[in-house]
Amino acid sequence: MNITMEQYHTYLSLYDYLGHAAGQQLGAKVAGEATRRNIPYRERDVSNPAYSGTVKMYPIEFLDEYFKKDVMRKQTDSFSSVVGNVE
């Protein structure tokens, strides 16, 4: 039996990870970064009143890293704008 590390990842959609719809723009950014880094993903078909179609699911470790960097960048930008206003 050939076992790969991919089998041990927990995969989540952006909706499941964030707790709300991510939208096309954020979805495209995450997909682009995953592609750039050769991150494996899975797909799931969903159908509800708000959306019907296929969604991508990514390893939770990738999502943790991606959104941690995004939060840190936003905090740095906010800090820079506050410091810039003080000068």
Contacts in CASP RR format, 6 or more apart in sequence:
PFRMAT RR
TARGET T0000
AUTHOR 0000-0000-0000
METHOD contacts of the structure
MODEL  1
MNITMEQYHTYLSLYDYLGHAAGQQLGAKVAGEATRRNIPYRERDVSNPA
YSGTVKMYPIEFLDEYFKKDVMRKQTDSFSSVVGNVE
6 40 0 8 1.000
6 59 0 8 1.000
9 40 0 8 1.000
9 59 0 8 1.000
9 60 0 8 1.000
9 61 0 8 1.000
10 59 0 8 1.000
10 60 0 8 1.000
11 41 0 8 1.000
11 42 0 8 1.000
11 57 0 8 1.000
11 58 0 8 1.000
11 59 0 8 1.000
11 60 0 8 1.000
12 57 0 8 1.000
12 58 0 8 1.000
12 60 0 8 1.000
12 63 0 8 1.000
13 44 0 8 1.000
13 46 0 8 1.000
13 55 0 8 1.000
13 56 0 8 1.000
13 57 0 8 1.000
14 22 0 8 1.000
14 23 0 8 1.000
14 26 0 8 1.000
14 27 0 8 1.000
14 30 0 8 1.000
14 55 0 8 1.000
14 56 0 8 1.000
14 58 0 8 1.000
14 63 0 8 1.000
15 21 0 8 1.000
15 22 0 8 1.000
15 55 0 8 1.000
16 57 0 8 1.000
17 58 0 8 1.000
17 60 0 8 1.000
17 63 0 8 1.000
17 67 0 8 1.000
18 67 0 8 1.000
21 50 0 8 1.000
21 51 0 8 1.000
22 30 0 8 1.000
27 56 0 8 1.000
30 56 0 8 1.000
30 58 0 8 1.000
30 63 0 8 1.000
30 66 0 8 1.000
31 41 0 8 1.000
31 56 0 8 1.000
33 39 0 8 1.000
33 66 0 8 1.000
34 41 0 8 1.000
34 56 0 8 1.000
34 58 0 8 1.000
34 62 0 8 1.000
37 62 0 8 1.000
39 58 0 8 1.000
39 59 0 8 1.000
39 62 0 8 1.000
40 59 0 8 1.000
41 56 0 8 1.000
41 57 0 8 1.000
41 58 0 8 1.000
42 56 0 8 1.000
42 57 0 8 1.000
43 54 0 8 1.000
43 55 0 8 1.000
43 56 0 8 1.000
43 57 0 8 1.000
44 54 0 8 1.000
44 55 0 8 1.000
44 57 0 8 1.000
45 53 0 8 1.000
45 54 0 8 1.000
46 52 0 8 1.000
46 53 0 8 1.000
46 54 0 8 1.000
46 55 0 8 1.000
47 53 0 8 1.000
END
